[in-house]
């Protein structure tokens, strides 16, 4: 295609998790469970649903381009000003806005090799150079990333917790990393899974915004169950957000998404329940994966990365035949892994049952060849 920009032809596009309706249609199932895209298994916030119903009659109108009421509510909740906040059509669009706002054509972006794929894909679409650094024990290797910083480095993406590994960088590690970081570098913390944190040494990234070149990304897709509405937000100093607003499309966040997000922020009961379901489900899955002799990466998110020590795509395809959708990790370069979203108690039990069947394991049996040495260390909590 001579009309297409040359670098577009070289991009490996993002592969989203298979939708439930597609599997129902293809395989003739009446019931399918999806544990592939880190969505909230409880559905959306009830208060958000009520807000959507009340605002349906207004969808003939354009949404508030500035998101005045949502920004005001977020600012109050986070102890910032509305000018510190930029709204986006999910975190994906905010990543896009950051790159086109701050990164020149001859400047570089740094991130990890096994992390959220959109950092690399969006950068490639915009013909920006991305330098990736290997993970260390499935974690961001901040020391190695810092050694890669040079005069051309403009932006660093850190997914914390990291997708797809579920690991995190600690407050100490992060503060050591930021020490003596050049003033010409913008540091972006992508915290899509911050609601599920169950450790004491996770950094309070918002506390760095006023004194460091830091942008924090968060979303309503996970804990609040609004993934289908596509709404996220960035928090940064006004000297950064004012220029991001210039690069942002004027009506990027739709009317129903804004109304739902405003209401969801008041739904503390739903947020608490979502967190409890995920933490309880994680313990259940840890216990049963251990019984199966399978290695996994300890996670502070709502998903678990599992080392099968065999072809993950093959296991993924076999599980589909039982109506269970997980995520194979082929596109991430982790061919022997799958990632599973923590679901409801019923969904978790079905996942384990199907996984056991697919791996041809009977109750109480294990596979001695699992796990690998590195995965053993991780499963025992060594980070």
C-alpha positions in Angstrom: 0.0 0.0 0.0 1.9 3.0 -1.3 -0.5 5.4 0.4 0.3 4.1 3.9 3.1 5.5 6.0 5.9 3.0 5.9 6.3 2.5 9.7 2.6 1.6 10.0 3.2 -1.5 8.0 5.7 -2.7 10.5 3.5 -2.4 13.6 2.1 -5.5 15.3 -1.4 -4.2 16.4 -2.8 -4.7 19.8 -4.8 -8.0 20.2 -7.7 -7.5 22.6 -9.2 -10.3 24.7 -11.8 -12.3 22.9 -15.4 -11.0 23.5 -17.9 -13.3 25.1 -20.4 -13.0 22.2 -17.8 -14.1 19.7 -17.1 -17.3 21.6 -20.8 -18.0 22.1 -21.4 -17.5 18.3 -18.4 -19.6 17.2 -18.8 -22.5 19.6 -22.5 -22.5 20.3 -22.3 -21.9 24.0 -25.1 -20.4 26.1 -22.8 -19.5 28.9 -19.2 -18.2 28.7 -17.0 -16.7 31.4 -14.4 -14.1 30.4 -11.3 -13.9 32.6 -9.1 -12.3 29.9 -9.3 -8.5 30.1 -9.0 -7.6 33.8 -12.6 -6.3 34.0 -14.7 -6.1 37.1 -16.5 -9.4 37.6 -19.3 -7.7 39.5 -20.3 -5.5 36.6 -20.6 -1.7 36.8 -21.3 0.4 39.9 -25.0 0.4 40.6 -24.9 4.2 41.2 -23.2 4.6 37.8 -26.0 2.6 36.1 -28.6 4.8 37.7 -26.8 7.9 36.5 -26.7 6.5 33.0 -30.4 5.9 33.0 -31.1 9.4 34.1 -28.9 10.9 31.4 -30.1 8.8 28.4 -32.5 11.4 27.3 -29.6 13.9 26.9 -27.6 12.0 24.4 -28.7 14.2 21.5 -26.4 16.8 23.0 -22.7 17.0 22.9 -20.9 16.2 26.2 -19.2 18.9 28.4 -16.0 19.3 26.5 -14.1 20.3 29.7 -15.7 17.7 32.0 -16.3 20.4 34.6 -18.2 18.4 37.2 -16.2 15.3 36.9 -12.9 17.2 37.2 -14.2 19.1 40.2 -15.2 15.9 41.9 -12.0 14.1 41.1 -10.0 17.1 42.3 -11.8 17.1 45.7 -11.3 13.4 46.1 -7.6 13.6 45.3 -6.8 16.9 47.0 -5.9 18.7 43.8 -7.4 21.4 41.6 -9.4 20.7 38.4 -6.6 22.3 36.5 -4.4 19.3 37.6 -6.7 16.8 35.7 -7.1 15.8 32.1 -9.9 13.4 31.1 -9.4 10.7 28.5 -11.2 8.1 26.5 -9.6 5.5 28.7 -5.9 5.4 29.6 -5.1 4.5 26.0 -6.0 7.9 24.8 -4.1 9.6 27.6 -1.0 7.7 26.6 -1.5 9.0 23.0 -2.0 12.5 24.3 1.2 12.4 26.3 3.3 11.2 23.4 2.0 13.7 20.9 2.2 16.5 23.5 5.7 16.0 24.8 7.9 13.7 22.6 9.6 15.2 19.6 10.4 13.1 16.6 14.0 12.7 17.5 13.4 12.0 21.2 13.1 8.6 22.9 10.6 6.8 25.2 11.8 4.3 27.8 9.8 1.5 29.3 10.0 -2.2 30.2 10.0 -5.0 27.6 7.1 -7.0 29.1 4.6 -4.3 30.0 1.4 -2.7 28.7 1.7 -3.1 24.9 0.1 0.3 24.1 3.1 2.2 25.2 5.1 0.7 22.4 2.3 0.5 19.8 1.1 4.1 20.2 4.7 5.3 20.1 5.3 3.3 16.9 2.1 4.7 15.3 3.5 8.2 16.0 6.9 7.2 14.6 8.6 7.7 18.0 11.5 5.6 19.2 10.8 3.3 22.1 13.7 1.7 24.1 12.7 -1.3 26.2 14.6 -2.7 29.2 14.2 -6.3 30.3 12.3 -7.1 33.5 14.2 -8.4 36.5 12.3 -11.2 38.2 9.1 -10.1 36.4 9.5 -6.5 37.8 10.5 -3.2 36.3 14.3 -3.0 36.6 14.5 0.7 37.5 18.3 0.7 37.9 18.7 -0.7 34.3 16.1 1.8 33.0 18.0 4.7 34.6 21.2 3.6 33.0 19.5 4.0 29.6 18.5 7.6 30.2 20.4 10.0 28.0 20.0 13.4 26.4 17.4 12.1 24.0 15.2 10.5 26.7 11.9 12.5 27.1 9.4 10.2 28.6 9.4 7.1 30.8 6.3 4.8 31.2 6.1 2.8 34.4 3.1 0.5 34.8 2.6 0.2 38.5 1.3 -2.4 39.2 2.6 -3.8 35.9 0.4 -5.4 33.3 0.8 -8.3 32.6 2.9 -9.5 35.5 1.0 -7.9 38.5 4.3 -6.9 40.1 5.1 -3.5 41.5 7.9 -1.1 42.3 8.2 -0.1 45.9 8.3 3.4 47.3 11.9 3.1 48.2 12.9 1.8 44.7 10.9 4.6 43.0 12.4 7.4 45.1 15.9 6.1 44.5 15.1 6.0 40.8 13.8 9.6 40.7 16.9 10.9 42.6 19.0 12.9 40.1 16.7 12.0 37.2 17.2 14.8 34.6 14.7 17.7 34.7 14.1 17.1 30.9 12.5 13.7 31.6 8.8 13.2 32.2 7.9 10.2 34.3 4.5 8.6 33.8 3.0 6.2 36.4 0.2 4.1 34.9 -1.9 3.0 37.9 -4.9 1.3 36.4 -4.9 -1.3 39.2 -4.2 1.0 42.2 -7.5 0.0 43.9 -6.4 -3.6 44.5 -3.1 -2.9 46.2 -2.6 -5.0 49.4 0.9 -4.1 50.3 2.3 -1.4 52.6 5.3 -0.2 50.5 3.4 0.8 47.4 4.4 4.4 46.5 1.9 7.3 46.8 2.7 8.6 43.3 0.3 11.6 43.7 2.6 13.0 46.4 5.4 13.5 43.8 3.3 15.6 41.4 3.9 19.0 42.9 7.7 18.6 43.1 8.6 16.2 40.3 8.0 15.9 36.5 5.3 13.3 37.2 2.1 12.3 35.5 -0.2 9.7 37.1 -2.8 7.8 35.0 -5.8 6.2 36.5 -9.0 4.7 35.1 -12.6 3.9 35.8 -12.4 0.7 33.8 -11.3 -1.8 36.5 -12.5 -1.3 40.0 -15.6 0.8 39.0 -16.6 -1.6 36.2 -16.9 1.1 33.5 -14.5 -0.4 30.9 -17.2 -0.2 28.2 -17.6 3.5 28.6 -13.9 4.2 28.2 -13.0 6.8 30.7 -9.7 7.6 32.5 -7.8 10.6 33.8 -4.4 12.0 34.2 -3.1 14.0 37.2 -0.2 16.4 36.8 0.9 20.0 37.3 -1.0 22.6 35.3 2.1 23.4 33.3 1.8 19.9 31.8 -2.0 19.5 31.8 -2.6 22.8 30.0 -0.6 21.5 27.0 -2.2 18.1 27.1 -5.6 19.9 26.8 -4.4 21.4 23.6 -3.6 18.0 22.1 -6.8 16.4 23.4 -9.9 16.1 21.1 -12.7 18.4 22.4 -15.4 15.8 22.9 -13.2 12.8 23.8 -15.2 11.7 26.9 -18.9 11.0 26.1 -21.8 12.3 28.2 -22.8 9.0 29.7 -19.2 8.2 30.7 -18.9 11.5 32.6 -22.2 11.0 34.4 -21.4 7.4 35.3 -17.9 8.3 36.6 -19.3 11.1 38.8 -21.8 8.7 40.4 -19.2 5.9 40.7 -17.0 8.1 42.8 -19.7 8.1 45.4 -20.2 4.3 45.4 -17.8 3.5 48.2 -19.8 0.3 49.0 -19.4 -1.1 45.5 -15.7 -0.2 45.5 -15.1 -2.0 48.8 -17.0 -5.1 47.7 -15.0 -5.2 44.4 -11.8 -5.0 46.3 -12.9 -7.8 48.8 -14.0 -10.1 46.0 -10.6 -9.7 44.2 -8.5 -10.2 47.3 -10.5 -13.3 48.4 -10.4 -14.7 44.9 -6.7 -14.2 44.6 -6.1 -16.3 47.7 -8.4 -19.0 46.3 -6.5 -19.1 43.0 -3.1 -19.0 44.7 -4.0 -22.0 46.8 -5.4 -24.0 43.9 -2.6 -23.2 41.5 -0.2 -24.4 44.2 -2.1 -27.6 44.5 -1.8 -28.1 40.7 1.9 -27.5 41.0 1.7 -24.5 38.7 4.0 -21.5 39.1 2.6 -18.0 39.2 3.8 -14.5 39.7 2.6 -12.9 43.0 0.2 -10.1 42.0 -1.0 -6.9 43.6 -3.6 -6.5 40.8 -6.8 -8.2 39.8 -5.1 -10.8 37.6 -2.4 -13.5 37.9 0.3 -14.4 35.4 0.7 -18.2 35.4 3.7 -20.2 34.1 2.4 -23.4 32.5 5.8 -24.6 31.3 4.0 -25.5 28.1 2.5 -23.7 25.1 0.1 -21.1 26.6 -1.7 -20.6 23.3 -2.6 -24.3 23.2 -4.0 -24.2 26.7 -5.8 -20.9 25.9 -7.5 -22.6 22.8 -8.4 -25.7 24.8 -10.0 -23.7 27.5 -12.1 -21.8 24.9 -13.7 -25.2 24.1 -15.0 -25.3 27.7 -16.4 -21.7 27.5 -13.6 -20.1 29.5 -11.7 -17.2 28.1 -8.3 -16.4 29.5 -5.4 -14.4 27.9 -2.5 -16.1 26.2 0.7 -14.2 26.4 2.2 -14.8 23.0 2.0 -11.2 21.9 4.0 -10.3 25.1 6.7 -12.8 24.2 5.8 -15.1 27.2 4.8 -18.1 25.2 4.5 -20.5 28.1 2.2 -18.3 30.2 -1.4 -17.3 30.5 -2.9 -14.4 32.4 -6.2 -14.9 34.2 -8.4 -12.2 35.6 -9.7 -12.9 39.1 -13.4 -13.4 38.9 -16.3 -14.2 41.2 -16.2 -17.3 43.4 -18.2 -19.3 40.8 -16.0 -18.1 37.9 -12.7 -18.9 39.8 -14.0 -22.4 40.6 -14.9 -23.0 37.0 -11.5 -21.7 35.8 -9.6 -24.1 38.1 -11.9 -27.0 37.1 -11.4 -26.4 33.4 -7.6 -25.7 33.8 -7.3 -29.0 35.7 -9.1 -30.8 32.9 -7.1 -29.2 30.1 -3.9 -30.1 31.8 -5.2 -33.6 32.3 -4.9 -33.4 36.1 -7.1 -35.2 38.4 -7.9 -33.9 41.9 -4.8 -34.1 44.1 -2.4 -34.8 41.3 0.5 -32.5 40.4 3.1 -32.2 37.7 6.6 -32.6 39.0 8.2 -30.7 36.1 6.4 -27.6 37.2 7.4 -24.9 38.0 10.7 -23.6 36.7 13.3 -22.5 39.3 12.7 -18.8 38.7 8.9 -19.2 39.0 9.3 -21.2 42.2 11.2 -18.2 43.7 8.4 -15.9 42.7 5.7 -18.1 44.0 7.3 -18.2 47.3 7.2 -14.4 47.4 10.8 -13.6 46.4 10.8 -10.4 44.3 
